[in-house]
Amino acid sequence: MYAPAEAARALIARVNAMHARVSGTTPAGVAYRADDPELLNWVQATAAFAFSEAYHRFVRPLSGAEHDLFYAEGAGPTALYGATGAPRSADEMAALFAAMRGKLDRSEIVFEFLQIMRRAHFLPSRMLQRLVVRGAVDIVPAWVRHILGLGASHGLRFGEASLLRALGAAGERVVLREAPPAQACVRMGLPARALYR
């Protein structure tokens, strides 16, 4: 989240209050709470992995040090949400994946979620939305895809990775004045596009 500290703390408090009210039982009969630290760490870890891996694959390759920096910089803010043990490096992410390997199971909920995402109107075109969803599935580690039952038909098709890379490269150059990098530039008296390549 990018906002003044007071606004960020207020939003985090609201999210934490919502998490405190969410609990239930999985289809496999396992009880869960949304504010469980282990679950929060896993959710943060998988989100961080997805963002860094998508950027690495479809925008610009990241070095090992850049991957580590991405995880490390997220540690402070995510701890405020209760994810105090989320990975702080790519090696810690790999260790968490290894630790979770025996705990993951196939669930129809994954397929329901993917169907919702394919039909959502987040992007200007449904075809583009479906492409992005296939790209998201494609970056999931192969062993996780196998456990979840996400076969090749759920990932990218021939030529689509190149298309996503072209879209990612173009998106990297689009200056959104309300985006954090542009706002930071303006606050420092620089043109909004100063941080854009």
C-alpha positions in Angstrom: 0.0 0.0 0.0 1.2 3.5 -0.9 -0.3 6.2 1.3 0.5 8.6 4.1 1.4 6.7 7.3 -1.8 7.6 9.1 -4.0 6.4 6.2 -1.9 3.3 5.8 -2.3 2.4 9.5 -6.1 3.0 9.4 -6.5 0.7 6.4 -4.3 -2.0 7.9 -6.4 -1.8 11.1 -9.6 -2.3 9.1 -8.1 -5.2 7.2 -6.9 -6.8 10.4 -10.3 -6.4 12.0 -11.9 -8.1 9.0 -9.4 -10.9 9.2 -10.2 -11.4 12.9 -13.9 -12.1 12.0 -13.2 -14.6 9.2 -13.0 -18.3 10.1 -14.3 -21.6 8.8 -13.6 -25.1 7.7 -12.1 -26.1 4.4 -13.8 -28.7 2.3 -11.3 -31.2 3.7 -12.6 -30.5 7.2 -9.6 -28.4 8.4 -10.5 -25.4 10.5 -8.9 -22.0 9.6 -8.8 -18.4 10.7 -7.9 -15.6 8.4 -5.7 -14.1 11.1 -3.7 -17.3 11.6 0.0 -16.2 11.3 1.0 -19.3 9.3 -1.8 -18.6 6.8 -1.0 -14.9 6.6 2.7 -15.8 6.0 1.7 -18.2 3.2 -0.7 -15.7 1.6 1.9 -12.9 1.7 4.6 -15.3 0.4 2.6 -16.5 -2.6 1.5 -12.9 -3.5 5.1 -11.7 -3.3 6.2 -14.7 -5.4 3.5 -14.0 -8.0 4.3 -10.3 -8.3 8.1 -10.8 -8.5 7.9 -13.8 -10.8 5.4 -12.1 -13.2 7.6 -9.0 -13.4 10.6 -11.3 -13.9 9.0 -13.3 -16.7 6.8 -10.7 -18.4 8.4 -7.3 -17.9 12.1 -7.4 -17.1 14.3 -10.2 -15.8 15.3 -9.7 -12.2 18.7 -10.6 -10.7 18.8 -12.8 -7.6 19.7 -9.7 -5.6 16.6 -7.9 -7.0 14.4 -10.9 -6.1 15.8 -10.8 -2.6 15.3 -7.1 -2.3 11.6 -7.4 -3.3 11.0 -9.9 -0.5 13.0 -7.9 2.0 11.3 -4.6 1.3 7.9 -6.2 1.8 8.7 -7.6 5.3 8.0 -4.4 7.2 4.6 -3.5 5.8 3.4 -7.1 5.7 4.3 -7.6 9.4 1.7 -4.9 10.2 -0.9 -7.3 8.7 0.3 -10.1 10.9 2.5 -11.9 8.3 5.6 -11.7 10.6 7.3 -14.8 9.2 6.9 -14.2 5.5 10.0 -14.9 3.4 12.6 -12.1 3.3 14.6 -13.6 0.4 14.1 -15.9 -2.6 15.9 -18.7 -0.6 13.4 -18.3 2.2 10.6 -18.5 -0.3 12.0 -21.7 -1.7 12.2 -23.1 1.8 8.6 -22.2 2.5 7.5 -23.9 -0.8 9.4 -27.0 0.3 7.8 -26.9 3.8 4.3 -26.5 2.3 4.7 -29.3 -0.3 3.1 -31.9 1.8 0.3 -29.6 3.0 -1.1 -28.6 -0.4 -4.1 -30.5 -1.9 -6.2 -30.2 -5.0 -9.4 -28.2 -4.4 -12.3 -27.3 -6.7 -12.1 -23.8 -5.1 -9.0 -23.1 -7.3 -11.0 -23.8 -10.5 -13.9 -21.7 -9.3 -11.5 -18.8 -8.6 -9.9 -19.1 -12.0 -13.3 -19.1 -13.6 -14.2 -15.9 -11.7 -11.0 -14.3 -12.8 -11.5 -15.3 -16.4 -14.9 -13.6 -16.4 -14.0 -10.5 -14.4 -13.9 -7.2 -16.2 -10.5 -5.9 -14.8 -9.0 -5.4 -18.2 -10.5 -3.7 -21.3 -10.9 -7.0 -23.2 -12.1 -10.4 -22.0 -9.5 -12.0 -24.3 -6.8 -10.0 -22.5 -8.2 -10.9 -19.1 -8.0 -14.6 -20.0 -4.5 -14.2 -21.3 -3.4 -12.6 -18.0 -5.0 -15.4 -16.0 -3.2 -18.1 -18.1 0.0 -16.1 -17.6 -0.6 -16.1 -13.8 -1.1 -19.9 -13.9 2.0 -20.3 -16.0 4.3 -18.8 -13.3 3.0 -21.2 -10.6 5.8 -23.8 -10.0 5.3 -27.0 -12.0 5.0 -29.2 -8.9 2.3 -26.9 -7.4 0.4 -27.0 -10.7 0.6 -30.8 -10.7 -0.8 -31.0 -7.1 -3.6 -28.6 -7.9 -4.5 -30.4 -11.2 -3.6 -27.3 -13.3 -2.6 -29.0 -16.6 -1.0 -27.4 -19.6 -4.5 -26.2 -20.8 -4.6 -23.8 -17.9 -1.2 -22.1 -18.8 0.0 -20.1 -21.7 -0.4 -21.2 -25.2 2.2 -21.0 -28.0 3.3 -17.4 -28.5 1.4 -16.0 -25.6 4.5 -15.5 -23.4 5.9 -13.3 -26.1 2.7 -11.3 -26.2 2.7 -10.9 -22.4 6.3 -9.7 -22.5 5.4 -7.1 -25.2 2.5 -5.9 -23.1 4.6 -5.9 -20.0 7.3 -3.8 -21.7 4.8 -1.4 -23.0 3.1 -1.2 -19.6 6.4 -0.4 -17.9 6.6 2.8 -20.0 3.0 4.0 -19.3 3.1 6.9 -16.8 0.1 6.9 -14.5 0.1 10.2 -12.6 -1.8 8.6 -9.7 0.7 5.7 -9.4 3.2 5.7 -6.5 6.4 6.2 -8.7 4.8 9.2 -10.5 3.6 10.7 -7.2 7.0 10.4 -5.6 8.6 12.1 -8.6 6.2 15.0 -8.4 6.7 15.4 -4.7 10.4 15.7 -5.3 9.9 18.4 -8.0 10.7 16.0 -10.8 8.6 15.3 -13.9 6.1 12.5 -13.3 7.9 10.2 -15.7 11.4 10.6 -14.2 11.5 7.0 -12.8 10.1 5.4 -15.9 12.4 3.9 -18.5 
